[in-house]
Amino acid sequence: MTLPTKEAATALLHQHVNDAYQRQHAVMVATAMEGYAAVYGEDPLLWHLTGLLHDLDYEEHPAAHPGPSLGWFRDWGYPPEFIHAVEAHAYGYHEFKTLPETKLAAALLACDEISGIFYAYRKMNPVPYGQMKASSIKKKFKEPSFAAKIDRSVIQLGCDRLGVDLDAHIANLIRFLAPLP
């Protein structure tokens, strides 16, 4: 089992993902995942790369995502926990029924969709991530018309499986995302 370096994974991301938002999303999720790796004493590279590459096939194969990338990751010898997390992050989409069974998978589920809320909030109110107010993000989370395509129930499932309540999760993400431009 092998993983690429951060540099090689970033090159891979740029090879498969051209959309600026999708690239930014990947970096946000990777940063959040690395933050959770530190909290739980886990492998920061594994967690970072899981976040960075979780949507690798989305732009090229949106109707089959993440099926194609799961095959690529197996072919490339990526660790089973990485593959499980990427598969579980699609829970409820395209007939994927795999629930997150590890902290890695639960963290990816918890961090993936909510990064869209953070991104949308920042577009509306351009403050640095680290200066966002948790209460404002929570208010937008509860507002179904804000970032309407974001599935809040999937975020909640990830939080539940990770063992973190939503308020703490939002506060963690503000802290984890603070270094991002």
Secondary structure, 3 states (H helix, E strand, C coil): CCCCCHHHHHHHHHHHCCCHHHHHHHHHHHHHHHHHHHHHCCCHHHHHHHHHHCCCCCCCCCCCCCHHHHHHHHHCCCCHHHHHHHHHCCCCCCCCCCCCCCHHHHHHHHHHHHHHHHHHHHHHCCCCHHHCCHHHHHHHHHCCCCCCCCCHHHHHHHHHHHCCCHHHHHHHHHHHHCCCC
